Amino acid sequence: MDEVRGRKRTVAELQPGKQPSVTAYEEALDRWIIILDKFAKDQQMDKALKAKKDREMEIARHAREDSIRLLTERNPQGGIQQRKREKKKKKKKKKKKKKKKKKNGIE
């Protein structure tokens, strides 16, 4: 890794237009530098995309929470889920009454 850093400094210090003779080793280092730079750029892009996705998910979560809060404020009995539970309870009570009436022979 030190060789890569050293080669980067050497290339950066070169004056524009002056190209010294390059050995095969230096050429390999230059290629490796290109690969490492691309990898670092890709990682940076991935982090930026993940951060954007996290922000969008946070916004969506807040929107859902706000919607639920508004529903429960409008309906202090607990919103949609509470009403569903109450309907089920009523149905069960009706069924029990019918069974009781059948059992007693009222119907």
C-alpha distances in whole Angstrom, upper triangle without the diagonal:
4,5,5,6,9,10,11,13,14,16,17,19,20,24,25,27,25,23,22,22,19,18,17,14,13,15,13,10,12,13,10,10,13,13,10,13,16,15,14,18,19,18,20,23,23,24,26,28,28,29,32,33,33,35,38,38,39,42,43,44,45,48,49,49,51,53,54,55,57,59,60,61,63,64,65,66,62,61,61,60,63,66,65,65,68,70,69,71,74,74,74,76,78,78,79,82,83,82,85,87,87,88,91,92,92,91
4,5,5,6,9,10,11,12,14,15,17,19,22,24,26,24,22,21,21,18,18,18,14,13,16,14,11,13,15,13,12,15,16,13,15,18,18,17,20,22,21,22,25,26,26,28,31,31,32,34,36,36,38,40,41,42,44,46,46,48,50,51,52,54,56,57,57,60,61,62,63,66,67,67,68,64,64,64,63,66,68,67,68,71,72,72,74,77,77,77,79,81,81,82,85,86,86,88,90,91,91,94,95,95,94
4,5,5,6,9,10,10,12,14,15,17,20,22,23,21,19,18,18,15,14,14,10,9,12,11,8,10,13,11,10,14,15,13,15,18,18,18,20,22,22,23,26,27,28,30,32,32,33,36,37,38,39,42,43,43,46,47,48,50,52,53,54,56,58,59,59,62,63,64,65,68,69,69,70,67,66,66,65,68,70,69,70,73,74,74,76,79,78,79,81,83,83,84,87,88,88,90,92,92,93,96,97,97,96
4,5,5,6,9,10,11,12,14,16,19,20,22,20,18,17,18,15,14,14,11,9,11,10,6,8,10,8,7,10,11,10,11,14,14,14,17,19,19,20,23,24,24,26,28,29,30,32,34,35,36,38,40,40,42,44,45,47,49,50,51,53,55,56,57,59,60,61,63,65,66,66,68,64,63,63,62,65,67,67,67,71,72,71,73,76,76,76,79,81,80,82,85,85,85,87,90,90,90,93,95,95,93
4,5,5,6,9,10,11,12,15,18,20,22,20,19,18,19,17,17,17,14,12,14,13,10,11,13,11,9,12,14,11,12,15,16,14,17,20,19,20,23,24,24,26,28,29,29,32,34,34,35,38,39,40,42,44,44,46,48,49,50,52,54,55,56,58,60,61,62,64,65,66,67,63,62,63,62,65,67,66,67,70,72,71,73,76,76,76,79,81,81,82,85,86,85,88,90,90,91,94,95,95,94
4,5,5,6,9,10,11,13,16,18,20,18,17,16,17,14,15,16,13,11,13,14,10,11,14,13,11,14,16,14,15,18,19,18,20,23,23,23,26,28,28,29,32,33,33,35,37,38,39,42,43,43,45,47,48,49,51,53,54,55,57,59,59,61,63,64,65,68,69,69,71,67,66,66,66,68,71,70,71,74,75,75,77,80,80,80,83,85,84,86,89,89,89,91,94,94,94,97,99,99,97
4,5,5,6,8,10,11,14,16,17,16,14,13,14,11,12,13,10,8,10,11,7,8,11,10,9,12,14,13,13,17,18,17,19,22,22,23,25,27,28,29,31,33,33,35,37,38,39,41,43,44,45,47,48,50,52,53,54,56,58,59,60,62,64,65,66,68,69,70,71,67,66,66,66,69,71,70,71,74,75,75,77,80,80,80,83,85,84,86,89,89,89,92,94,94,95,98,99,99,97
4,5,5,6,9,10,14,15,17,16,14,14,16,14,15,16,14,10,12,12,9,8,11,11,8,10,13,11,11,14,16,15,16,19,20,20,22,25,25,26,28,30,30,32,34,35,36,38,40,41,42,44,45,47,48,50,51,52,55,56,57,59,61,62,63,65,66,67,68,65,64,64,63,66,68,68,69,72,73,73,75,77,77,78,81,82,82,84,86,87,87,89,92,92,93,95,97,97,95
4,6,5,6,9,12,14,17,15,14,14,16,15,16,18,16,13,15,16,12,12,15,14,11,14,17,15,14,18,19,18,19,22,23,22,25,27,27,28,31,32,32,34,37,37,38,40,42,42,44,46,47,48,50,52,53,54,56,58,58,60,62,63,64,66,68,68,70,66,66,66,65,68,71,70,71,74,75,75,77,80,80,80,83,85,85,86,89,90,90,92,94,95,95,98,99,99,98
4,5,5,6,10,12,14,12,11,11,13,12,14,16,14,10,13,14,12,11,15,15,12,15,18,17,16,20,21,20,22,25,25,25,28,30,30,31,34,35,35,37,39,40,41,43,45,46,47,49,51,52,53,55,56,57,60,61,62,63,66,67,67,70,71,72,73,70,69,69,69,71,74,73,74,77,78,78,80,83,83,83,86,88,88,89,92,93,93,95,97,97,98,101,102,102,101
4,5,5,9,10,12,10,9,10,12,11,13,15,14,10,11,14,11,9,13,14,11,12,16,15,14,17,20,19,20,23,24,24,26,28,29,29,32,34,34,35,38,39,40,42,44,44,46,48,49,50,52,54,55,56,58,60,60,62,64,65,66,68,70,71,72,69,67,67,67,70,72,72,73,76,77,76,79,81,81,82,85,86,86,88,91,91,91,94,96,96,97,100,101,101,99
4,6,8,9,12,12,12,13,16,15,17,19,18,14,15,17,14,12,15,16,12,14,17,16,14,18,20,18,19,22,23,23,25,27,28,28,31,32,32,34,36,37,38,40,42,43,44,46,47,48,50,52,53,54,56,58,58,60,62,63,64,66,68,69,70,67,66,66,66,69,71,70,71,74,75,75,78,80,80,81,84,85,85,87,90,90,91,93,95,95,96,99,100,100,98
4,6,9,12,11,11,12,15,15,18,20,19,15,17,19,16,14,18,19,16,17,21,20,18,21,23,22,23,26,27,26,28,31,31,31,34,36,36,37,40,41,41,43,45,46,47,49,51,51,53,55,56,57,59,61,62,63,65,67,67,69,71,72,73,70,69,69,69,72,74,74,75,78,79,79,81,84,84,84,87,89,89,90,93,94,94,96,99,99,100,102,104,103,102
4,6,8,7,8,9,12,13,16,18,18,14,15,18,16,14,17,19,16,17,21,21,19,22,24,24,24,27,29,28,30,32,33,33,36,38,38,39,42,43,43,45,47,48,49,51,53,54,55,57,58,59,61,63,64,65,67,69,69,71,73,74,76,72,71,71,71,74,76,76,77,80,81,81,83,85,85,86,89,91,90,92,95,95,96,98,100,100,101,104,105,105,103
4,6,6,8,10,14,15,19,21,21,17,18,21,19,17,20,22,19,20,23,23,21,24,27,26,26,29,31,30,31,34,35,34,37,39,39,40,43,44,44,46,49,49,50,52,54,55,56,58,60,60,62,64,65,66,68,70,70,72,74,75,77,73,72,72,73,75,77,77,78,81,82,82,84,87,87,88,91,92,92,94,96,97,97,100,102,102,103,106,107,106,105
4,6,8,11,15,16,19,21,22,18,18,21,20,17,19,22,19,19,23,23,21,23,26,25,25,28,30,29,30,33,34,33,36,38,38,39,42,43,43,45,47,48,49,51,53,54,55,57,59,59,61,63,64,65,67,69,69,71,73,74,76,72,71,71,71,74,76,76,77,80,81,81,83,86,86,87,89,91,91,93,95,96,96,99,101,101,102,105,106,105,103
4,6,10,13,14,18,20,21,18,18,21,20,17,20,22,20,20,24,25,23,25,28,27,27,30,32,31,32,35,36,36,38,41,41,41,44,46,46,47,50,51,51,53,55,56,57,60,61,62,63,66,66,67,70,71,72,73,76,77,78,75,73,73,74,77,78,78,79,82,83,83,86,88,88,89,92,93,93,95,97,98,98,101,103,103,104,107,108,107,105
4,6,10,12,15,18,19,16,16,19,19,16,19,22,20,20,24,24,23,25,28,28,28,31,33,32,33,36,37,37,39,42,42,43,45,47,47,49,51,52,53,55,57,58,59,61,63,63,65,67,68,69,71,73,74,75,77,78,80,77,75,75,75,78,80,79,81,84,85,84,87,89,89,90,93,94,94,96,99,99,99,102,104,104,105,108,109,109,107
4,7,8,12,15,16,12,12,16,16,13,16,19,17,18,21,22,21,23,26,26,26,29,31,31,32,35,36,36,38,41,41,42,44,46,47,48,50,52,53,54,56,57,59,61,62,63,65,67,68,69,71,73,73,75,77,78,79,76,74,74,74,77,79,78,80,83,83,83,86,88,88,89,92,93,93,95,97,98,98,100,103,102,103,106,107,107,105
4,6,10,13,14,11,12,15,15,14,17,19,18,19,22,23,23,25,27,28,28,31,32,33,34,37,38,38,40,42,43,44,46,48,49,50,52,53,55,57,58,59,61,63,64,65,67,69,70,71,73,75,75,77,79,80,81,78,76,76,76,79,81,80,81,84,85,85,87,90,90,90,93,95,94,96,99,99,99,102,104,104,105,108,109,109,107
4,7,10,12,10,10,14,14,13,16,18,18,19,22,23,23,25,27,28,29,31,33,34,35,37,39,39,41,43,44,45,47,49,50,51,53,55,56,58,59,61,62,64,65,66,68,70,71,72,74,76,77,78,80,81,82,79,77,77,76,80,82,81,82,85,86,85,88,90,90,90,93,95,94,96,99,99,99,102,104,104,105,108,109,109,107
4,7,8,6,6,10,10,10,12,15,15,16,18,20,20,22,24,25,26,28,30,31,32,34,36,37,38,40,41,43,44,46,47,49,50,52,53,55,56,58,59,61,62,64,65,67,68,70,71,73,74,76,77,78,79,76,74,74,73,77,79,77,79,82,82,82,84,87,87,87,90,92,91,93,96,96,96,99,101,101,101,104,105,105,104
4,5,5,6,9,10,11,12,14,15,17,19,20,21,23,24,26,27,29,30,32,33,35,36,38,39,41,42,44,45,47,48,50,51,53,54,56,57,59,60,62,63,65,66,68,69,71,72,73,75,77,78,79,80,76,75,74,74,77,79,78,79,82,83,82,84,87,87,87,90,92,91,93,96,96,96,98,101,100,101,104,105,105,103
4,5,5,6,9,10,11,12,14,15,17,18,20,21,23,24,26,27,29,30,32,33,35,36,38,39,41,42,43,45,47,48,49,51,53,54,55,57,59,60,61,63,64,66,67,69,70,72,73,75,76,77,78,74,73,72,72,75,77,75,76,80,80,80,82,85,84,84,88,89,88,90,93,93,93,96,98,97,98,101,102,103,101
4,5,5,6,9,10,10,12,14,15,16,18,20,21,22,24,26,27,28,30,31,33,35,36,37,39,41,42,43,45,47,48,49,51,52,53,55,57,58,59,61,63,64,65,67,69,70,71,73,75,75,76,72,71,71,70,73,75,74,75,78,79,78,80,83,83,83,86,88,87,88,91,92,91,94,96,96,96,100,101,101,99
4,5,5,6,9,10,10,12,14,15,16,18,20,21,22,24,25,27,29,30,31,33,35,36,37,39,40,42,43,45,46,48,49,51,52,54,55,57,58,60,61,63,64,66,67,69,70,72,73,74,75,71,70,70,69,72,74,73,74,77,78,77,80,83,82,82,86,87,86,88,91,92,91,94,96,96,96,100,101,101,99
4,5,5,6,9,10,11,13,14,15,17,19,20,21,23,25,26,27,29,31,32,33,35,36,38,39,41,42,44,45,47,48,50,51,53,54,56,57,59,60,62,63,65,66,68,69,71,72,73,74,70,69,68,68,71,73,72,73,76,77,76,79,81,81,81,84,86,85,87,90,90,90,92,95,94,95,98,99,99,98
4,5,5,6,9,10,11,12,14,15,17,18,20,21,23,24,26,27,29,30,32,33,35,36,37,39,41,42,43,45,47,48,49,51,53,54,55,57,58,60,61,63,64,66,67,69,70,71,72,68,67,66,65,69,71,69,70,74,74,74,76,79,78,78,82,83,82,84,87,87,87,90,92,92,92,95,97,97,95
4,5,5,6,9,10,10,12,14,15,16,18,20,21,22,24,25,27,28,30,31,33,34,36,37,39,40,42,43,45,46,47,49,51,52,53,55,57,58,59,61,63,64,65,67,69,69,70,66,65,65,64,67,69,68,69,73,73,73,75,78,77,78,81,82,82,83,86,87,86,89,91,91,92,95,96,96,94
4,5,5,6,9,10,11,12,14,15,17,18,20,21,23,24,26,27,29,30,32,33,35,36,38,39,41,42,44,45,47,48,50,51,53,54,56,57,58,60,62,63,64,66,68,68,69,66,64,64,64,67,69,68,69,72,73,72,75,77,77,77,80,82,81,83,86,86,86,89,91,91,92,95,96,96,94
4,5,5,6,9,10,11,12,14,15,17,19,20,21,23,25,26,27,29,30,32,33,35,36,38,39,41,42,44,45,47,48,49,51,53,54,55,57,59,60,62,63,65,66,67,68,64,63,62,62,65,67,65,67,70,70,70,72,75,74,75,78,79,79,81,84,84,84,86,89,88,89,92,93,93,91
4,5,5,6,9,10,10,12,14,15,16,18,20,21,23,24,26,27,29,30,31,33,35,36,37,39,41,42,43,45,47,48,49,51,52,54,55,57,58,60,61,63,64,65,66,62,61,60,60,63,65,64,65,68,69,68,70,73,73,73,76,78,77,78,82,82,82,84,87,86,87,90,91,91,90
4,5,5,6,9,10,10,12,14,15,16,18,20,21,23,24,26,27,29,30,31,33,35,36,37,39,41,42,43,45,47,48,49,51,52,54,55,57,58,60,62,63,64,65,61,60,59,59,62,64,63,64,67,68,68,70,73,72,73,76,77,77,78,81,82,82,84,87,87,87,90,91,91,90
4,6,5,6,9,10,11,12,14,15,16,18,20,21,22,24,26,27,29,30,32,33,35,36,38,39,40,42,44,45,47,48,49,51,52,54,56,57,58,60,61,62,63,60,58,58,58,61,63,62,63,66,67,66,69,71,71,71,74,76,75,77,80,80,80,83,85,85,86,89,90,90,88
4,5,5,6,9,10,11,12,14,15,16,18,20,21,22,24,26,27,28,30,32,33,35,36,37,39,41,42,43,45,47,48,49,51,52,54,55,57,58,60,61,61,58,56,56,55,58,60,59,60,64,64,64,66,69,68,69,72,73,73,74,77,78,78,80,82,82,83,86,87,87,85
4,5,5,6,9,10,11,12,14,15,17,18,20,21,23,24,26,27,29,30,31,33,35,36,37,39,41,42,43,45,47,48,49,51,52,54,55,57,58,59,60,56,55,55,54,57,59,58,59,62,63,63,65,68,67,68,71,72,72,73,76,77,77,79,82,82,82,85,86,86,85
4,5,5,6,9,10,11,12,14,15,17,18,20,21,23,24,26,27,29,30,32,33,35,36,38,39,41,42,44,45,47,48,50,51,53,54,56,57,58,59,55,54,54,54,57,59,58,59,62,63,62,65,67,67,68,71,72,72,74,76,77,77,79,82,82,83,85,87,86,85
4,5,5,6,9,10,10,12,14,15,16,18,20,21,22,24,26,27,28,30,32,33,34,36,37,39,40,42,43,45,46,48,49,51,52,54,55,56,57,54,52,52,51,55,56,55,57,60,61,60,63,65,65,65,68,70,70,71,74,75,75,77,79,79,80,83,84,84,82
4,5,5,6,9,10,11,12,14,15,16,18,20,21,22,24,26,27,28,30,31,33,35,36,37,39,41,42,43,45,46,48,49,51,53,54,55,55,52,50,50,49,52,55,53,54,58,58,58,60,63,63,63,66,68,67,69,72,72,72,75,77,77,78,81,82,82,80
4,5,5,6,9,10,11,12,14,15,17,18,20,21,23,24,26,27,29,30,31,33,35,36,37,39,41,42,43,45,47,48,49,51,53,53,54,51,49,49,49,52,54,53,54,57,58,58,60,63,63,63,66,68,67,69,72,72,72,75,77,77,78,81,82,82,80
4,5,5,6,9,10,11,12,14,15,17,18,20,21,23,24,26,27,29,30,32,33,35,36,38,39,41,42,44,45,47,48,50,51,52,53,50,48,48,48,51,53,52,53,56,57,57,59,62,62,62,65,67,67,68,71,72,72,74,76,77,77,80,81,81,79
4,5,5,6,9,10,10,12,14,15,16,18,20,21,22,24,26,27,28,30,32,33,34,36,37,39,40,42,43,45,46,48,49,50,51,48,46,46,45,48,50,49,51,54,54,54,57,59,59,60,63,64,64,65,68,69,69,71,73,73,74,77,78,78,76
4,5,5,6,9,10,10,12,14,15,16,18,20,21,22,24,26,27,29,30,31,33,34,36,37,39,40,42,43,45,47,48,48,49,46,45,44,44,47,49,48,49,52,53,53,55,58,58,58,61,63,62,64,67,67,67,70,72,72,73,76,77,77,75
4,5,5,6,9,10,11,12,14,15,17,19,20,21,23,24,26,27,29,30,32,33,35,36,37,39,41,42,43,45,47,47,49,45,44,44,44,46,49,48,49,52,53,53,55,58,58,58,61,63,63,64,67,68,68,70,72,73,74,76,78,77,76
4,5,5,6,9,10,10,12,14,15,16,18,20,21,23,24,26,27,29,30,32,33,35,36,37,39,41,42,44,45,46,47,44,42,42,42,45,47,46,47,50,51,51,53,56,56,57,60,61,61,63,65,66,66,69,71,71,72,75,76,75,74
4,5,5,6,9,10,10,12,14,15,16,18,20,21,22,24,26,27,28,30,31,33,34,36,37,39,40,42,43,44,45,41,40,40,39,42,44,43,45,48,49,48,51,53,53,54,57,58,58,60,62,63,63,66,68,68,69,72,73,72,71
4,5,5,6,9,10,10,12,14,15,16,18,20,21,22,24,26,27,28,30,31,33,34,36,37,39,41,42,43,44,40,39,39,38,41,44,43,44,47,48,48,50,53,53,53,56,58,58,59,62,63,63,65,67,68,69,71,73,72,71
4,5,5,6,9,10,11,12,14,15,17,18,20,21,23,24,26,27,29,30,31,33,35,36,37,39,41,42,43,39,38,38,38,41,43,43,44,47,48,48,50,52,53,53,56,58,58,60,62,63,63,66,68,68,69,72,73,72,71
4,5,5,6,9,10,11,12,14,15,16,18,20,21,23,24,26,27,29,30,32,33,35,36,38,39,40,41,38,36,36,36,39,41,40,41,44,45,45,48,50,50,51,54,55,55,57,59,60,61,63,65,65,66,69,70,70,68
4,5,5,6,9,10,10,12,14,15,16,18,20,21,22,24,26,27,28,30,32,33,34,36,37,38,39,36,34,34,34,37,39,38,39,42,43,43,45,48,48,49,51,53,53,55,57,58,58,60,63,63,64,67,68,67,66
4,5,5,6,9,10,10,12,14,15,17,18,20,21,22,24,26,27,29,30,32,33,35,36,37,38,35,33,34,33,36,38,38,39,42,43,43,45,48,48,49,52,53,54,55,58,59,59,61,63,64,65,67,69,68,66
4,5,5,6,9,10,11,12,14,15,17,19,20,21,23,25,26,27,29,30,31,33,35,36,37,34,32,32,33,35,37,37,38,41,42,42,45,47,47,48,51,52,53,54,57,58,58,60,62,63,64,67,68,67,65
4,5,5,6,9,10,11,12,14,15,16,18,20,21,23,24,26,27,29,30,32,33,34,35,32,30,30,30,33,35,34,35,38,39,39,42,44,44,45,48,49,49,51,54,54,55,57,59,60,61,63,64,64,62
4,5,5,6,9,10,10,12,14,15,16,18,20,21,22,24,26,27,28,30,32,32,33,30,29,29,28,31,33,33,34,37,38,38,40,43,43,44,47,48,49,50,53,54,54,56,58,59,60,62,64,63,61
4,5,5,6,9,10,11,12,14,15,16,18,20,21,22,24,26,27,29,30,31,33,29,28,28,29,31,33,33,35,37,38,39,41,43,44,45,47,49,49,51,53,54,55,57,59,60,61,63,64,63,62
4,5,5,6,9,10,11,12,14,15,17,18,20,21,23,24,26,27,29,30,31,28,26,26,27,30,31,31,33,35,36,37,39,41,42,43,45,47,47,49,51,52,53,55,57,58,59,61,62,61,60
4,5,5,6,9,10,11,12,14,15,16,18,20,21,23,24,26,27,28,29,25,24,24,24,27,29,28,30,33,34,34,36,38,39,40,42,44,44,46,48,49,50,52,54,55,56,58,59,58,57
4,5,5,6,9,10,11,12,14,15,16,18,20,21,22,24,26,26,28,24,23,24,24,26,28,29,30,32,34,34,36,38,39,40,42,44,45,46,48,50,50,52,54,55,56,58,60,59,57
4,5,5,6,9,10,10,12,14,15,16,18,20,21,23,24,25,27,24,22,23,24,26,28,28,30,32,33,34,36,38,39,40,42,44,45,46,48,50,51,52,54,55,56,58,60,59,57
4,5,5,6,9,10,11,12,14,15,17,18,20,21,23,24,25,22,20,20,21,24,25,25,27,29,30,31,33,35,36,37,39,41,41,43,45,46,47,49,51,52,53,55,57,56,54
4,5,5,6,9,10,11,12,14,15,17,18,20,21,22,23,20,18,19,19,21,23,24,25,27,29,29,31,33,34,35,37,39,40,41,43,45,46,47,49,50,51,53,55,54,53
4,5,5,6,9,10,10,12,14,15,16,18,20,21,22,19,18,19,20,22,24,24,26,28,29,30,32,34,35,36,38,40,41,42,44,46,47,48,50,51,53,55,56,55,54
4,5,5,6,9,10,10,12,14,15,17,18,20,21,18,17,17,19,21,22,23,25,27,28,29,31,33,34,35,37,39,40,41,43,44,46,47,49,50,52,53,55,53,52
4,5,5,6,9,10,11,12,14,15,17,18,19,16,14,14,15,18,19,20,21,23,25,26,28,29,30,32,34,35,36,38,40,41,42,44,46,47,48,50,51,50,49
4,5,5,6,9,10,11,12,14,15,16,17,14,13,14,15,17,19,20,21,23,25,26,27,29,30,32,33,35,36,38,39,41,42,44,45,47,48,50,51,50,49
4,5,5,6,9,10,10,12,14,15,17,14,13,15,16,18,19,21,22,24,25,27,28,30,32,33,34,36,38,39,41,42,43,45,46,48,49,51,52,51,50
4,5,5,6,9,10,11,12,14,16,13,11,12,14,16,17,18,20,21,23,24,26,27,29,30,32,33,35,37,38,39,41,42,44,45,47,48,50,48,47
4,5,5,6,9,10,11,12,13,10,8,10,11,12,14,15,17,18,20,22,23,25,26,28,29,31,32,34,35,37,38,39,41,43,44,46,47,45,44
4,5,5,6,9,10,10,12,10,9,12,13,14,16,18,19,20,22,24,25,26,28,29,30,32,34,35,37,38,40,41,43,44,45,47,48,47,46
4,5,5,6,9,10,13,11,9,12,14,15,16,18,20,20,22,24,25,26,28,30,31,32,34,36,37,38,40,41,43,44,46,47,49,47,46
4,5,5,6,8,10,8,6,8,11,11,12,14,16,17,18,20,22,22,24,26,27,29,30,32,33,35,36,38,39,41,42,44,45,43,42
4,5,5,6,7,5,5,8,10,10,11,14,15,15,17,20,20,21,24,25,26,28,30,31,32,34,35,36,38,40,41,42,44,42,41
4,5,6,9,8,8,12,14,13,14,17,18,18,20,23,23,24,26,28,28,30,32,33,34,36,38,39,40,42,44,45,46,44,44
4,6,9,9,8,11,14,13,13,16,18,17,19,22,22,23,25,27,27,29,31,32,33,35,37,38,39,41,42,43,45,42,42
4,5,6,5,9,11,10,10,13,14,14,15,18,19,19,22,23,24,25,28,29,29,31,33,34,35,37,39,40,41,39,38
4,5,7,11,12,10,11,14,15,14,16,19,19,19,22,24,24,25,28,29,29,32,33,34,35,38,39,39,41,39,39
4,6,9,10,7,8,11,11,10,13,15,15,16,19,20,20,22,24,25,26,28,30,30,32,34,35,36,38,36,35
4,7,7,5,7,10,10,11,13,15,15,17,19,20,21,23,25,26,27,29,31,31,33,35,36,37,39,37,37
4,6,6,7,9,10,11,13,15,16,17,19,21,22,23,25,26,28,29,31,32,34,35,37,38,39,38,37
4,5,5,6,9,10,11,13,15,16,17,19,20,21,23,25,26,27,29,31,32,33,35,37,38,36,35
4,5,5,6,9,10,11,13,14,16,17,19,20,21,23,25,26,27,29,31,32,33,35,36,35,34
4,5,5,6,9,10,11,13,14,16,17,19,20,21,23,25,26,27,29,31,32,33,35,33,33
4,5,5,6,9,10,11,12,14,15,17,19,20,21,23,25,26,27,29,30,32,33,31,30
4,5,5,6,9,10,11,13,14,16,17,19,20,21,23,25,26,27,29,31,32,30,29
4,5,5,6,9,10,11,13,14,16,17,19,20,21,23,25,26,27,29,30,29,28
4,5,5,6,9,10,11,13,14,15,17,19,20,21,23,25,26,27,29,27,26
4,5,5,6,9,10,11,12,14,15,17,19,20,21,23,24,26,27,25,24
4,5,5,6,9,10,11,12,14,15,17,18,20,21,22,24,26,25,24
4,5,5,6,9,10,11,12,14,15,16,18,20,21,23,24,23,23
4,5,5,6,9,10,11,12,14,15,17,18,20,21,23,21,20
4,5,5,6,9,10,11,12,14,15,17,18,20,21,20,18
4,5,5,6,9,10,11,12,14,15,16,18,20,19,18
4,5,5,6,9,10,10,12,14,15,16,18,17,17
4,5,5,6,9,10,11,12,14,15,16,15,14
4,5,5,6,9,10,11,12,14,15,15,13
4,5,5,6,9,10,10,12,14,14,14
4,5,5,6,9,10,11,12,11,11
4,5,5,6,8,10,10,9,8
4,5,5,6,9,10,10,10
4,5,5,6,9,9,10
4,5,5,6,5,6
4,5,5,6,6
4,5,8,9
4,6,8
4,6
4
